[in-house]
Amino acid sequence: MNESRSICVLWLLEAAHIPYELIIYQRNQDNPLAPDTLKATPPLGKSPELEDNGEIIVESGAIVEYWIKRYASQFAPAEHSEDNIAYLQWIRCAESAAMTPMLFILFNGTLSQPCHPSRAYFSS
């Protein structure tokens, strides 16, 4: 979906040369929410969503970890190596401790534009 964290999944697929089919969903024009066509997809109706061998995986962090374990192990250190502790901390940091400041920067920069469609939604 445009203007979302799903870009990290796309980055991994490109970096690992993993073939994929990309379906782009555009946010609603009058608010920052997902379009109804995306809301109709199970299980959460959110993006990103990955289907692999009939299994559906949602949440960018889970998708990235799944793909690294299954298809792109070159991006992760050996499970019992010293580097694995830092790897585990940083791969989860993007979805936890770093998310609030990153969202603040995103919304502050994006919503400060007078013509951004989400501005009115968040102002009310």
PLY file of the C-alpha trace (Angstrom):
ply
format ascii 1.0
element vertex 124
property float x
property float y
property float z
element edge 123
property int vertex1
property int vertex2
end_header
0.00 0.00 0.00
1.26 3.45 -0.75
2.73 5.44 2.15
3.24 2.40 4.38
5.94 0.31 5.99
5.37 -2.43 3.45
8.29 -0.99 1.47
10.68 -3.00 3.68
9.16 -6.23 2.38
9.60 -5.07 -1.20
13.20 -4.08 -0.45
13.97 -7.57 0.86
12.38 -9.29 -2.12
14.39 -7.11 -4.50
17.67 -7.44 -2.55
17.36 -11.22 -2.39
16.22 -11.51 -6.04
13.08 -13.34 -4.95
10.39 -13.38 -7.66
7.06 -11.90 -6.60
3.78 -10.51 -7.86
3.10 -7.00 -6.58
-0.43 -5.74 -6.01
-0.54 -2.06 -5.08
-3.40 -0.68 -3.01
-3.90 3.08 -2.86
-5.09 4.69 0.35
-8.48 6.38 0.27
-8.34 9.96 -1.00
-10.40 11.40 1.87
-8.55 9.66 4.74
-5.39 7.63 5.34
-7.18 4.31 5.72
-6.92 1.24 3.54
-9.32 0.89 0.62
-12.30 -1.45 0.95
-10.73 -3.87 -1.54
-7.83 -4.43 0.84
-10.06 -4.63 3.91
-11.84 -7.56 2.26
-8.68 -9.70 2.22
-8.20 -12.10 5.14
-6.95 -12.36 7.81
-6.45 -8.70 8.84
-7.35 -6.70 5.75
-4.08 -4.83 5.96
-0.95 -4.41 3.89
1.54 -5.92 3.44
0.16 -9.36 2.92
2.17 -12.22 1.52
0.95 -15.50 0.12
3.51 -18.27 -0.17
2.57 -21.85 -1.03
-1.05 -21.21 -0.03
-0.15 -19.69 3.35
-1.02 -16.04 4.04
1.35 -14.02 6.21
0.68 -10.45 7.37
2.69 -7.83 9.27
5.89 -6.59 7.68
8.15 -7.79 10.51
6.77 -11.33 10.35
7.01 -11.36 6.55
10.63 -10.19 6.60
11.64 -12.79 9.20
9.78 -15.54 7.32
11.42 -14.70 3.99
14.87 -14.44 5.52
14.53 -17.85 7.17
12.99 -19.51 4.13
14.58 -17.84 1.11
17.26 -15.33 2.07
19.35 -16.78 4.88
22.35 -14.81 3.61
20.81 -11.76 5.32
20.91 -13.31 8.80
23.82 -14.45 10.97
24.09 -18.04 12.13
21.59 -18.75 14.90
24.18 -19.35 17.63
26.70 -16.72 16.54
27.62 -13.63 18.55
26.11 -11.45 15.82
22.71 -13.08 16.29
21.92 -11.09 19.46
22.37 -7.76 17.69
20.49 -9.08 14.66
17.49 -10.11 16.77
17.43 -6.74 18.55
17.67 -4.64 15.39
15.27 -6.64 13.25
12.59 -6.12 15.90
13.54 -2.52 16.64
11.91 -1.26 13.45
8.51 -2.55 14.56
8.83 -1.54 18.21
11.11 1.08 19.79
11.94 2.91 16.56
8.38 2.97 15.20
7.00 5.86 17.28
9.76 8.33 16.38
9.68 7.22 12.73
5.91 7.67 12.54
6.20 11.09 14.14
8.73 12.13 11.49
6.60 10.65 8.71
3.36 12.27 9.83
4.99 15.55 10.78
6.66 15.82 7.38
3.79 14.43 5.33
0.90 16.03 7.16
2.58 19.40 7.25
1.95 19.65 3.53
-1.24 21.75 3.16
-2.62 19.64 0.31
-2.07 16.21 1.88
-5.46 14.39 1.99
-4.80 13.00 5.49
-4.35 16.44 7.03
-8.07 17.10 7.41
-8.69 13.61 8.75
-6.13 13.94 11.55
-7.07 17.55 12.30
-10.66 16.73 13.20
0 1
1 2
2 3
3 4
4 5
5 6
6 7
7 8
8 9
9 10
10 11
11 12
12 13
13 14
14 15
15 16
16 17
17 18
18 19
19 20
20 21
21 22
22 23
23 24
24 25
25 26
26 27
27 28
28 29
29 30
30 31
31 32
32 33
33 34
34 35
35 36
36 37
37 38
38 39
39 40
40 41
41 42
42 43
43 44
44 45
45 46
46 47
47 48
48 49
49 50
50 51
51 52
52 53
53 54
54 55
55 56
56 57
57 58
58 59
59 60
60 61
61 62
62 63
63 64
64 65
65 66
66 67
67 68
68 69
69 70
70 71
71 72
72 73
73 74
74 75
75 76
76 77
77 78
78 79
79 80
80 81
81 82
82 83
83 84
84 85
85 86
86 87
87 88
88 89
89 90
90 91
91 92
92 93
93 94
94 95
95 96
96 97
97 98
98 99
99 100
100 101
101 102
102 103
103 104
104 105
105 106
106 107
107 108
108 109
109 110
110 111
111 112
112 113
113 114
114 115
115 116
116 117
117 118
118 119
119 120
120 121
121 122
122 123
